[in-house]
Amino acid sequence: MARENTGLKDKVVGKMKEVEGKLTGDKLREAQGKAQQTKGKVKDRIDDVRKNIEEHKEEKVT
């Protein structure tokens, strides 16, 4: 039972921070946004792996 789009919030908020940083010239804020986007991508990838594991478990059981 994998959760869908668990990283979506981090990707969206991170993009907003990145753009805010670019607009204001705040390199730290921009970097924080990029890092948060990466965090969201990692969460999504972890969910993909979990989903794949669950599917393979079901294949072996049936």
Residue frames relative to the residue before (quaternion, step in Angstrom):
aa qw qx qy qz dx dy dz
M 1.0000 0.0000 0.0000 0.0000 0.00 0.00 0.00
A 0.0048 -0.8297 0.5563 -0.0457 3.56 0.32 1.25
R 0.4288 -0.6746 0.5372 0.2691 3.51 -1.12 0.74
E 0.3556 -0.7379 0.5362 0.2040 3.55 -1.00 0.78
N 0.8707 0.0887 -0.0731 0.4781 3.56 -1.11 0.77
T 0.1809 0.8074 -0.5437 0.1405 3.59 0.91 0.80
G 0.7093 0.4519 -0.2614 0.4737 3.57 1.13 -0.54
L 0.4181 0.7454 -0.4460 0.2659 3.57 1.27 -0.15
K 0.6523 0.5187 -0.3245 0.4473 3.59 0.86 -0.91
D 0.6758 0.4880 -0.3004 0.4635 3.58 0.87 -0.92
K 0.6506 0.5129 -0.3304 0.4521 3.60 0.96 -0.75
V 0.6798 0.4869 -0.2916 0.4645 3.59 0.92 -0.88
V 0.6810 0.4688 -0.2911 0.4814 3.58 0.83 -0.98
G 0.6390 0.5334 -0.3253 0.4487 3.57 0.99 -0.77
K 0.6425 0.5116 -0.3221 0.4710 3.57 1.00 -0.79
M 0.6323 0.5274 -0.3302 0.4616 3.57 1.02 -0.80
K 0.6558 0.5024 -0.3091 0.4712 3.58 0.97 -0.85
E 0.6372 0.5330 -0.3279 0.4499 3.56 0.97 -0.85
V 0.6743 0.4831 -0.2904 0.4770 3.58 0.88 -0.94
E 0.6204 0.5335 -0.3379 0.4651 3.59 0.98 -0.82
G 0.6652 0.5107 -0.2985 0.4556 3.56 0.93 -0.90
K 0.6483 0.5109 -0.3155 0.4681 3.57 1.00 -0.80
L 0.6823 0.5047 -0.2870 0.4442 3.56 0.94 -0.92
T 0.7553 0.3745 -0.2011 0.4989 3.57 1.02 -0.77
G 0.4742 -0.6835 0.4335 0.3466 3.57 1.27 -0.16
D 0.4642 0.6726 -0.4362 0.3767 3.57 1.29 0.36
K 0.2682 -0.8078 0.5083 0.1312 3.57 -0.11 1.32
L 0.6165 0.5447 -0.3500 0.4481 3.59 1.06 -0.69
R 0.6633 0.4969 -0.3033 0.4702 3.59 0.90 -0.94
E 0.6280 0.5335 -0.3256 0.4637 3.57 1.02 -0.81
A 0.6744 0.4878 -0.2900 0.4724 3.59 0.92 -0.90
Q 0.6204 0.5341 -0.3398 0.4631 3.58 1.04 -0.74
G 0.6456 0.5240 -0.3110 0.4603 3.56 1.02 -0.81
K 0.6541 0.5004 -0.3115 0.4740 3.56 0.95 -0.85
A 0.6442 0.5186 -0.3183 0.4634 3.57 1.01 -0.81
Q 0.6645 0.4962 -0.3111 0.4642 3.59 0.95 -0.82
Q 0.6108 0.5342 -0.3465 0.4706 3.58 1.07 -0.66
T 0.6420 0.5159 -0.3147 0.4718 3.56 0.99 -0.83
K 0.6130 0.5459 -0.3349 0.4627 3.56 1.04 -0.80
G 0.6585 0.5069 -0.3031 0.4665 3.59 0.96 -0.84
K 0.6476 0.5135 -0.3143 0.4670 3.57 1.00 -0.82
V 0.6365 0.5200 -0.3207 0.4708 3.57 1.04 -0.79
K 0.6347 0.5242 -0.3306 0.4616 3.59 0.95 -0.84
D 0.6546 0.5067 -0.3114 0.4666 3.57 0.94 -0.86
R 0.6569 0.5113 -0.3100 0.4593 3.57 0.96 -0.86
I 0.6263 0.5242 -0.3321 0.4719 3.59 1.02 -0.79
D 0.6478 0.5099 -0.3176 0.4684 3.59 0.97 -0.81
D 0.6189 0.5383 -0.3387 0.4609 3.59 1.06 -0.75
V 0.6576 0.5023 -0.3042 0.4719 3.57 0.95 -0.89
R 0.6441 0.5177 -0.3230 0.4613 3.59 0.93 -0.86
K 0.6518 0.5143 -0.3092 0.4638 3.56 0.94 -0.90
N 0.6493 0.5211 -0.3080 0.4605 3.55 0.97 -0.87
I 0.6396 0.5187 -0.3184 0.4694 3.59 0.99 -0.83
E 0.6552 0.5117 -0.3115 0.4602 3.58 0.92 -0.90
E 0.6495 0.5161 -0.3187 0.4585 3.59 0.96 -0.83
H 0.6800 0.4804 -0.2920 0.4707 3.56 0.98 -0.81
K 0.5855 0.5510 -0.3690 0.4664 3.58 1.10 -0.57
E 0.6740 0.5009 -0.2912 0.4583 3.55 0.92 -0.95
E 0.6272 0.5395 -0.3361 0.4501 3.59 1.04 -0.74
K 0.6921 0.4782 -0.2797 0.4627 3.59 0.94 -0.84
V 0.6439 0.5250 -0.3176 0.4569 3.57 1.11 -0.69
T 0.7579 0.3870 -0.2145 0.4794 3.58 0.90 -0.88
